[in-house]
C-alpha cells in the first residue's frame, strides 16, 4: 500500500480514538451528575418507610458506591494516560539527581514503583499513625509518643532504601 494511504488511515484511527475518548468522558460526567437523583428515585420505589434510617442508608449506599467506583475508574484512566507518555527510561532520566524524598514521590506517582524502605515506612505509618486511631486514643497518646513512632518509621525507611537501592 501507498504510504499516504497508510498515514491517512492512521490519522483517521487516531481521530476516532480521540472522539471516542471525549464521548466517554462526557458520558462519565453525565452519569456522575445523575447519581444522586437516580439513587433517590430507586430507593423511593422500594416498599419501606421514606423517613427511616434504612431508607437513608440505602440511598447513601446506592449513591456513594457507584460514585466511588466511577471516581476510581477516572483516576485509573487518567494515570493510564499519564503513564503512556512516560517510559521507564524517560522517568529515570527525569528523576536522576533528585533528592530521595522527591524522587520516591515522583516515581510512585508515575507508577514506576517505590523503594522498599518507602513502602515499609508507609505500611508502618498506616497502622501506627492513622488519623482515626489517633483521634480515638487521643487521651492515651502523647505528642512525645507520636514523635517517637514517627522517628522510628523514618529510621526504618531510609536504611532499607539505602540497602536495596
BELVENLIN-V321414 format. One record per helix or strand. SS is the DSSP state (H for helix, E for strand). FROM is the first residue (numbers start at 1). LEN is the number of residues. If there is no record, write none. Layout:
ss->{SS,SS}
from->{FROM,FROM}
len->{LEN,LEN}
This chain:
ss->{H,H,H,H,H,H,H,H}
from->{3,35,53,88,100,116,131,143}
len->{31,10,33,8,10,13,6,21}
